[in-house]
Amino acid sequence: MQDTDSRLLIIDDDEMFCHVLSRALTRRGFEVLVAHDADQALSFARQHQPQIATLDLKLEHSSGLKLLPELLDIVPNCRVVVLTGYSSIATAVEAIKLGAVNYLCKPADADEILTALDRETGDPDAEVADSPPSINRVAWEHIQKVLQEHDGNISATARALGMHRRTLQRKLQKRPVRR
């Protein structure tokens, strides 16, 4: 994977994360491009045709899941790993269905990202949890799934879940519940 001609596109609205990751990947021989929003990412994709990309699931003004098919339409052979601080089973499955090669929870370092990009198949040695997820974790994942179904629209999601919009916003501001 570490071909010196490899162009890697980082799509993330967290400038510090982009800076750190960009430096680490540049040191590993990649030509790194950084986009902080969907429009910039699509422009870079058209102009530079990156072979690989990291894509934040939750961009400031859009969803990484919405951007993923558009990115792959422009660069069909681009290997994309989706990164998120808001992981859920539903979004991981959806990212893979939409064409991502892998899905990682933040914080992920350059080595983890490169390993995820290199993987062609699943890992049969992956750890299986001894106990089922907590009810709070299941609720968090359900909220994420319904939010995805409503294209990130908080009001529509709140209506679908039968809760007040402000209550949903408070729940979404919290960190994901541990298993």
GROMACS elastic network, one bead per residue, 0.5 to 0.9 nm:
[ bonds ]
;  ai    aj funct       b0    kb
    1     6     6  0.79240   500
    1   114     6  0.76951   500
    1   117     6  0.80313   500
    1   118     6  0.65473   500
    2     5     6  0.84327   500
    2     6     6  0.70485   500
    2    28     6  0.70499   500
    2    29     6  0.66386   500
    2    30     6  0.71070   500
    2   114     6  0.84700   500
    3     6     6  0.53404   500
    3    29     6  0.70775   500
    3    30     6  0.73115   500
    4     7     6  0.84341   500
    4    28     6  0.83186   500
    4    30     6  0.57418   500
    4    31     6  0.75584   500
    5    29     6  0.79476   500
    5    30     6  0.68709   500
    5    31     6  0.70551   500
    6    29     6  0.78924   500
    6    30     6  0.54670   500
    6    31     6  0.62011   500
    6    32     6  0.85268   500
    6    50     6  0.72900   500
    6    51     6  0.61769   500
    6    52     6  0.75402   500
    7    30     6  0.59824   500
    7    32     6  0.59570   500
    7    33     6  0.74276   500
    7    48     6  0.77386   500
    7    49     6  0.76373   500
    7    51     6  0.55976   500
    7    52     6  0.65442   500
    7    53     6  0.83474   500
    8    25     6  0.84351   500
    8    30     6  0.64635   500
    8    31     6  0.61195   500
    8    33     6  0.61830   500
    8    34     6  0.85047   500
    8    50     6  0.54778   500
    8    51     6  0.63005   500
    8    53     6  0.52586   500
    8    54     6  0.77997   500
    9    31     6  0.85470   500
    9    32     6  0.59276   500
    9    34     6  0.57847   500
    9    35     6  0.72717   500
    9    41     6  0.77767   500
    9    44     6  0.79585   500
    9    45     6  0.78751   500
    9    50     6  0.61438   500
    9    51     6  0.82294   500
    9    52     6  0.64334   500
    9    54     6  0.63816   500
    9    55     6  0.83130   500
   10    18     6  0.68906   500
   10    21     6  0.83164   500
   10    22     6  0.76132   500
   10    32     6  0.72888   500
   10    33     6  0.61651   500
   10    35     6  0.61292   500
   10    36     6  0.82348   500
   10    41     6  0.83115   500
   10    52     6  0.88102   500
   10    53     6  0.56847   500
   10    55     6  0.63899   500
   10    56     6  0.84022   500
   11    18     6  0.80636   500
   11    33     6  0.85722   500
   11    34     6  0.60716   500
   11    36     6  0.57546   500
   11    37     6  0.68737   500
   11    38     6  0.78119   500
   11    40     6  0.87574   500
   11    41     6  0.63621   500
   11    53     6  0.73747   500
   11    54     6  0.59569   500
   11    56     6  0.60888   500
   11    59     6  0.84418   500
   11    64     6  0.86848   500
   12    15     6  0.73948   500
   12    17     6  0.79453   500
   12    18     6  0.66557   500
   12    34     6  0.77331   500
   12    35     6  0.64962   500
   12    36     6  0.50886   500
   12    37     6  0.69357   500
   12    54     6  0.79834   500
   12    55     6  0.63436   500
   12    56     6  0.51065   500
   12    57     6  0.84320   500
   12    58     6  0.82663   500
   12    59     6  0.64465   500
   12    60     6  0.87951   500
   12    83     6  0.88560   500
   13    17     6  0.85535   500
   13    18     6  0.79103   500
   13    35     6  0.76900   500
   13    37     6  0.64073   500
   13    56     6  0.77865   500
   13    58     6  0.85231   500
   13    59     6  0.58407   500
   13    60     6  0.64155   500
   14    17     6  0.54526   500
   14    18     6  0.62650   500
   14    19     6  0.87664   500
   14    36     6  0.74764   500
   14    59     6  0.87039   500
   15    18     6  0.50398   500
   15    19     6  0.61293   500
   15    20     6  0.87334   500
   15    36     6  0.75358   500
   16    19     6  0.50715   500
   16    20     6  0.62702   500
   16    21     6  0.85556   500
   17    20     6  0.53158   500
   17    21     6  0.60480   500
   17    22     6  0.82992   500
   17   107     6  0.88568   500
   18    21     6  0.52163   500
   18    22     6  0.57076   500
   18    23     6  0.84322   500
   18    34     6  0.69044   500
   18    35     6  0.87315   500
   18    36     6  0.86071   500
   19    22     6  0.51640   500
   19    23     6  0.62177   500
   19    24     6  0.86970   500
   19    34     6  0.85752   500
   20    23     6  0.53546   500
   20    24     6  0.63312   500
   20    25     6  0.87608   500
   21    24     6  0.51168   500
   21    25     6  0.61111   500
   21    26     6  0.84347   500
   21   109     6  0.70940   500
   21   110     6  0.62244   500
   22    25     6  0.52627   500
   22    26     6  0.59536   500
   22    27     6  0.85552   500
   22    30     6  0.89035   500
   22    32     6  0.61428   500
   22    33     6  0.78600   500
   22    34     6  0.75732   500
   22   110     6  0.87572   500
   23    26     6  0.51265   500
   23    27     6  0.62264   500
   23    28     6  0.87682   500
   23    32     6  0.85175   500
   24    27     6  0.52844   500
   24    28     6  0.66036   500
   24   109     6  0.85147   500
   24   110     6  0.62736   500
   24   111     6  0.89509   500
   25    29     6  0.66829   500
   25    30     6  0.57498   500
   25    31     6  0.80502   500
   25    32     6  0.70966   500
   25   110     6  0.63692   500
   25   111     6  0.88662   500
   25   114     6  0.89841   500
   26    29     6  0.52541   500
   26    31     6  0.61881   500
   26    32     6  0.62440   500
   27    30     6  0.73022   500
   32    50     6  0.89844   500
   33    44     6  0.76384   500
   33    48     6  0.88034   500
   33    50     6  0.85473   500
   34    40     6  0.86957   500
   34    41     6  0.78200   500
   34    44     6  0.85711   500
   35    38     6  0.75922   500
   35    39     6  0.84364   500
   35    40     6  0.54423   500
   35    41     6  0.50306   500
   35    42     6  0.87600   500
   35    44     6  0.76075   500
   36    39     6  0.86947   500
   36    40     6  0.67930   500
   36    41     6  0.72800   500
   36    59     6  0.79598   500
   36    60     6  0.86793   500
   37    40     6  0.55256   500
   37    41     6  0.61701   500
   37    42     6  0.88008   500
   37    59     6  0.67079   500
   37    60     6  0.74090   500
   37    61     6  0.74367   500
   37    62     6  0.78425   500
   38    41     6  0.50151   500
   38    42     6  0.61673   500
   38    43     6  0.85567   500
   38    59     6  0.79350   500
   38    61     6  0.81514   500
   38    62     6  0.70451   500
   38    63     6  0.85760   500
   38    64     6  0.81655   500
   38    67     6  0.65250   500
   39    42     6  0.52830   500
   39    43     6  0.61765   500
   39    44     6  0.86569   500
   40    43     6  0.50823   500
   40    44     6  0.61515   500
   40    45     6  0.85363   500
   41    44     6  0.51908   500
   41    45     6  0.60873   500
   41    46     6  0.87039   500
   41    67     6  0.87673   500
   41    71     6  0.78985   500
   42    46     6  0.62128   500
   42    47     6  0.85639   500
   42    67     6  0.83873   500
   42    70     6  0.76222   500
   42    71     6  0.62461   500
   42    74     6  0.77962   500
   43    46     6  0.52717   500
   43    47     6  0.61672   500
   43    48     6  0.84770   500
   44    47     6  0.50468   500
   44    48     6  0.56266   500
   44    49     6  0.74144   500
   44    50     6  0.81959   500
   45    48     6  0.54431   500
   45    50     6  0.61887   500
   45    71     6  0.69015   500
   45    74     6  0.66632   500
   45    75     6  0.67708   500
   46    49     6  0.58541   500
   46    50     6  0.87913   500
   46    71     6  0.88193   500
   46    74     6  0.62438   500
   46    75     6  0.75957   500
   47    50     6  0.89083   500
   49    74     6  0.78642   500
   49    75     6  0.59973   500
   49    78     6  0.80174   500
   50    53     6  0.69868   500
   50    75     6  0.73038   500
   50    77     6  0.89351   500
   50    78     6  0.64287   500
   50    79     6  0.88261   500
   51    75     6  0.78607   500
   51    77     6  0.67808   500
   51    79     6  0.63428   500
   51    80     6  0.87304   500
   52    77     6  0.84072   500
   52    78     6  0.50133   500
   52    80     6  0.57700   500
   52    81     6  0.82059   500
   52   117     6  0.78421   500
   53    78     6  0.69139   500
   53    79     6  0.62252   500
   53    81     6  0.64567   500
   53    82     6  0.84859   500
   53   117     6  0.88544   500
   54    79     6  0.85608   500
   54    80     6  0.56499   500
   54    82     6  0.58157   500
   54    83     6  0.67316   500
   54   113     6  0.80133   500
   55    58     6  0.88105   500
   55    59     6  0.88627   500
   55    64     6  0.62555   500
   55    65     6  0.88348   500
   55    67     6  0.86169   500
   55    68     6  0.78082   500
   55    80     6  0.68982   500
   55    81     6  0.62788   500
   55    83     6  0.58652   500
   55    84     6  0.84252   500
   56    59     6  0.62383   500
   56    63     6  0.82021   500
   56    64     6  0.57571   500
   56    65     6  0.88716   500
   56    81     6  0.87256   500
   56    82     6  0.58110   500
   56    84     6  0.56855   500
   56    85     6  0.86067   500
   57    62     6  0.88254   500
   57    63     6  0.59240   500
   57    65     6  0.63108   500
   57    82     6  0.62103   500
   57    83     6  0.59877   500
   57    84     6  0.52817   500
   57    85     6  0.81828   500
   57    86     6  0.80271   500
   57    87     6  0.88651   500
   57    91     6  0.85057   500
   57    95     6  0.87575   500
   58    61     6  0.83243   500
   58    62     6  0.68460   500
   58    63     6  0.51914   500
   58    64     6  0.57965   500
   58    65     6  0.83838   500
   58    83     6  0.87835   500
   58    84     6  0.69576   500
   58    85     6  0.83264   500
   58    86     6  0.80321   500
   59    62     6  0.52033   500
   59    63     6  0.56389   500
   59    64     6  0.63869   500
   60    63     6  0.80329   500
   62    65     6  0.86687   500
   62    66     6  0.73395   500
   62    67     6  0.77507   500
   62   151     6  0.88526   500
   62   152     6  0.80029   500
   63    66     6  0.52684   500
   63    67     6  0.64551   500
   63    68     6  0.87617   500
   63   148     6  0.86509   500
   63   151     6  0.76582   500
   63   152     6  0.72194   500
   64    68     6  0.59704   500
   64    82     6  0.77464   500
   64    95     6  0.86857   500
   65    68     6  0.52560   500
   65    69     6  0.75147   500
   65    82     6  0.86445   500
   65    91     6  0.81537   500
   65    94     6  0.76557   500
   65    95     6  0.62627   500
   65    98     6  0.75503   500
   65   148     6  0.84470   500
   66    69     6  0.65973   500
   66    70     6  0.73505   500
   66   151     6  0.80926   500
   67    70     6  0.52917   500
   67    71     6  0.60906   500
   67    72     6  0.86937   500
   68    71     6  0.51499   500
   68    72     6  0.62311   500
   68    73     6  0.86488   500
   68    80     6  0.81592   500
   68    82     6  0.88483   500
   68    95     6  0.78895   500
   68    98     6  0.68497   500
   68    99     6  0.73729   500
   68   100     6  0.75572   500
   69    72     6  0.50436   500
   69    73     6  0.60565   500
   69    74     6  0.87481   500
   69    98     6  0.62718   500
   69    99     6  0.72578   500
   70    73     6  0.50715   500
   70    74     6  0.65612   500
   70    75     6  0.87716   500
   71    74     6  0.53421   500
   71    75     6  0.61850   500
   71    76     6  0.77730   500
   71    78     6  0.82776   500
   72    77     6  0.72188   500
   72    78     6  0.65745   500
   72    79     6  0.87636   500
   72    80     6  0.86661   500
   72    99     6  0.75818   500
   73    76     6  0.55408   500
   75    78     6  0.55123   500
   76    79     6  0.85547   500
   79    99     6  0.83798   500
   79   100     6  0.68126   500
   79   101     6  0.61258   500
   79   102     6  0.88156   500
   79   117     6  0.67164   500
   80    99     6  0.75748   500
   80   101     6  0.56813   500
   80   102     6  0.70904   500
   80   103     6  0.87676   500
   80   117     6  0.72200   500
   81    95     6  0.87624   500
   81   100     6  0.55778   500
   81   101     6  0.56990   500
   81   103     6  0.54812   500
   81   104     6  0.72205   500
   81   113     6  0.73450   500
   81   116     6  0.70144   500
   81   117     6  0.64262   500
   82    92     6  0.83064   500
   82    95     6  0.70464   500
   82    96     6  0.88483   500
   82   100     6  0.65961   500
   82   101     6  0.81844   500
   82   102     6  0.63924   500
   82   104     6  0.62275   500
   82   105     6  0.84590   500
   83    86     6  0.89533   500
   83    87     6  0.86283   500
   83   102     6  0.87685   500
   83   103     6  0.59575   500
   83   105     6  0.56704   500
   83   106     6  0.61794   500
   83   107     6  0.84438   500
   83   108     6  0.77599   500
   83   113     6  0.88657   500
   84    87     6  0.59065   500
   84   103     6  0.79335   500
   84   104     6  0.65167   500
   84   106     6  0.54085   500
   84   107     6  0.81652   500
   85   104     6  0.87599   500
   85   105     6  0.56558   500
   85   107     6  0.72764   500
   85   175     6  0.82493   500
   85   176     6  0.80540   500
   86   105     6  0.74824   500
   86   106     6  0.83262   500
   86   144     6  0.83635   500
   86   175     6  0.74304   500
   86   176     6  0.60718   500
   87    90     6  0.85481   500
   87    91     6  0.69634   500
   87    92     6  0.72098   500
   87   103     6  0.89301   500
   87   104     6  0.81692   500
   87   105     6  0.62138   500
   87   106     6  0.87103   500
   87   141     6  0.79830   500
   87   144     6  0.84920   500
   87   176     6  0.73137   500
   88    91     6  0.54656   500
   88    92     6  0.62550   500
   88    93     6  0.87018   500
   88   137     6  0.87836   500
   88   138     6  0.89603   500
   88   140     6  0.77467   500
   88   141     6  0.50852   500
   88   142     6  0.84039   500
   88   144     6  0.67928   500
   88   145     6  0.79001   500
   88   176     6  0.85618   500
   89    92     6  0.51225   500
   89    93     6  0.61427   500
   89    94     6  0.85215   500
   89   141     6  0.66791   500
   89   145     6  0.84711   500
   90    93     6  0.53147   500
   90    94     6  0.61364   500
   90    95     6  0.86261   500
   90   141     6  0.68349   500
   90   142     6  0.79191   500
   90   144     6  0.73215   500
   90   145     6  0.55277   500
   90   148     6  0.85927   500
   91    95     6  0.59708   500
   91    96     6  0.85996   500
   91   141     6  0.85562   500
   91   144     6  0.73628   500
   91   145     6  0.67636   500
   91   148     6  0.75480   500
   92    95     6  0.51890   500
   92    96     6  0.63979   500
   92    97     6  0.86882   500
   92   102     6  0.82630   500
   92   103     6  0.60417   500
   92   104     6  0.85200   500
   93    96     6  0.52723   500
   93    97     6  0.61733   500
   93    98     6  0.86436   500
   93   103     6  0.88109   500
   94    98     6  0.60990   500
   94    99     6  0.87337   500
   94   100     6  0.89138   500
   95    98     6  0.51374   500
   95    99     6  0.64812   500
   95   100     6  0.55264   500
   95   101     6  0.84045   500
   95   102     6  0.79423   500
   95   103     6  0.72531   500
   96    99     6  0.51988   500
   96   101     6  0.62857   500
   96   102     6  0.66413   500
   96   103     6  0.75838   500
   97   100     6  0.72896   500
   99   102     6  0.88639   500
  100   103     6  0.72835   500
  101   116     6  0.76498   500
  101   117     6  0.66400   500
  101   118     6  0.88354   500
  101   119     6  0.78071   500
  101   120     6  0.78127   500
  102   113     6  0.89761   500
  102   116     6  0.58951   500
  102   117     6  0.68148   500
  102   119     6  0.80118   500
  103   116     6  0.77252   500
  104   107     6  0.84492   500
  104   108     6  0.69143   500
  104   112     6  0.83771   500
  104   113     6  0.77223   500
  104   116     6  0.78437   500
  105   108     6  0.64753   500
  106   109     6  0.83277   500
  108   111     6  0.81679   500
  108   112     6  0.60462   500
  108   113     6  0.66383   500
  109   112     6  0.54098   500
  109   113     6  0.63113   500
  109   114     6  0.87612   500
  110   113     6  0.51083   500
  110   114     6  0.61320   500
  110   115     6  0.85675   500
  111   114     6  0.51609   500
  111   115     6  0.61153   500
  111   116     6  0.85478   500
  112   115     6  0.51188   500
  112   116     6  0.61168   500
  112   117     6  0.86324   500
  113   116     6  0.50218   500
  113   117     6  0.61681   500
  113   118     6  0.86590   500
  114   117     6  0.50183   500
  114   118     6  0.61749   500
  114   119     6  0.87857   500
  115   118     6  0.51325   500
  115   119     6  0.63764   500
  116   119     6  0.54563   500
  116   120     6  0.87908   500
  117   120     6  0.81112   500
  119   122     6  0.74126   500
  119   123     6  0.87148   500
  122   125     6  0.89361   500
  122   126     6  0.85063   500
  123   126     6  0.54469   500
  124   127     6  0.85992   500
  125   128     6  0.86952   500
  128   131     6  0.88147   500
  129   132     6  0.69422   500
  129   133     6  0.83960   500
  129   179     6  0.89575   500
  131   134     6  0.86479   500
  131   179     6  0.87152   500
  132   135     6  0.89812   500
  132   179     6  0.77409   500
  133   136     6  0.80597   500
  133   137     6  0.59528   500
  133   138     6  0.65017   500
  133   178     6  0.81500   500
  134   137     6  0.51121   500
  134   138     6  0.63438   500
  134   139     6  0.86272   500
  134   177     6  0.84559   500
  134   178     6  0.78707   500
  134   179     6  0.56295   500
  135   138     6  0.50335   500
  135   139     6  0.61107   500
  135   140     6  0.85793   500
  135   179     6  0.88360   500
  136   139     6  0.50239   500
  136   140     6  0.61542   500
  136   141     6  0.86747   500
  136   177     6  0.64031   500
  136   178     6  0.83207   500
  136   179     6  0.82753   500
  137   141     6  0.62102   500
  137   142     6  0.85587   500
  137   176     6  0.74416   500
  137   177     6  0.51696   500
  137   178     6  0.63799   500
  137   179     6  0.58332   500
  138   141     6  0.51356   500
  138   142     6  0.61216   500
  138   143     6  0.86523   500
  138   177     6  0.88381   500
  138   179     6  0.86194   500
  139   142     6  0.50348   500
  139   143     6  0.62050   500
  139   144     6  0.86582   500
  140   143     6  0.51834   500
  140   144     6  0.63013   500
  140   145     6  0.87148   500
  140   171     6  0.83453   500
  140   172     6  0.85373   500
  140   176     6  0.67525   500
  140   177     6  0.68214   500
  141   144     6  0.50215   500
  141   145     6  0.61542   500
  141   146     6  0.86834   500
  141   176     6  0.86325   500
  142   145     6  0.50257   500
  142   146     6  0.62056   500
  142   147     6  0.84530   500
  143   146     6  0.52112   500
  143   147     6  0.59853   500
  143   148     6  0.85391   500
  143   157     6  0.79819   500
  143   161     6  0.77729   500
  143   168     6  0.85566   500
  143   172     6  0.85203   500
  144   148     6  0.61176   500
  144   149     6  0.86221   500
  144   152     6  0.89545   500
  144   172     6  0.87021   500
  145   148     6  0.51138   500
  145   149     6  0.62373   500
  145   150     6  0.87665   500
  146   150     6  0.63242   500
  146   151     6  0.87464   500
  146   152     6  0.86621   500
  146   157     6  0.60937   500
  146   158     6  0.89583   500
  146   160     6  0.75604   500
  146   161     6  0.77283   500
  147   150     6  0.51835   500
  147   151     6  0.63524   500
  147   152     6  0.51005   500
  147   153     6  0.66794   500
  147   154     6  0.69760   500
  147   156     6  0.82207   500
  147   157     6  0.53879   500
  147   158     6  0.85325   500
  148   151     6  0.50268   500
  148   152     6  0.56175   500
  148   153     6  0.83645   500
  148   157     6  0.86529   500
  149   152     6  0.76265   500
  149   153     6  0.89631   500
  149   157     6  0.81661   500
  150   153     6  0.55406   500
  150   154     6  0.79966   500
  150   156     6  0.63768   500
  150   157     6  0.60433   500
  150   160     6  0.88733   500
  151   154     6  0.88077   500
  151   157     6  0.88560   500
  152   156     6  0.85569   500
  152   157     6  0.76981   500
  153   156     6  0.55097   500
  153   157     6  0.61168   500
  153   158     6  0.86298   500
  154   157     6  0.50802   500
  154   158     6  0.60256   500
  154   159     6  0.86252   500
  154   165     6  0.66527   500
  154   168     6  0.74325   500
  154   169     6  0.73321   500
  155   158     6  0.51335   500
  155   159     6  0.62804   500
  155   160     6  0.86759   500
  155   164     6  0.83977   500
  155   165     6  0.56751   500
  155   168     6  0.87471   500
  156   159     6  0.51396   500
  156   160     6  0.61950   500
  156   161     6  0.86447   500
  156   165     6  0.86430   500
  157   160     6  0.50359   500
  157   161     6  0.61186   500
  157   162     6  0.84542   500
  157   163     6  0.86823   500
  157   165     6  0.81399   500
  157   168     6  0.82626   500
  158   161     6  0.50912   500
  158   162     6  0.59339   500
  158   163     6  0.51577   500
  158   164     6  0.59559   500
  158   165     6  0.51766   500
  158   166     6  0.85979   500
  158   167     6  0.83037   500
  158   168     6  0.61781   500
  158   169     6  0.88117   500
  159   163     6  0.62782   500
  159   164     6  0.74368   500
  159   165     6  0.76893   500
  160   163     6  0.79329   500
  161   164     6  0.87770   500
  161   168     6  0.88830   500
  163   166     6  0.84988   500
  163   167     6  0.67284   500
  163   168     6  0.68360   500
  164   167     6  0.52535   500
  164   168     6  0.64618   500
  164   169     6  0.87972   500
  165   168     6  0.51358   500
  165   169     6  0.62128   500
  165   170     6  0.87441   500
  166   170     6  0.61985   500
  166   171     6  0.86323   500
  167   170     6  0.52021   500
  167   171     6  0.63416   500
  167   172     6  0.87239   500
  168   171     6  0.50576   500
  168   172     6  0.61582   500
  168   173     6  0.86814   500
  169   172     6  0.50702   500
  169   173     6  0.62412   500
  169   174     6  0.89590   500
  170   173     6  0.51998   500
  170   174     6  0.67612   500
  171   174     6  0.55395   500
  171   175     6  0.84785   500
  172   175     6  0.75487   500
  172   176     6  0.82682   500
  173   176     6  0.89851   500
  174   177     6  0.83012   500
  175   178     6  0.88278   500
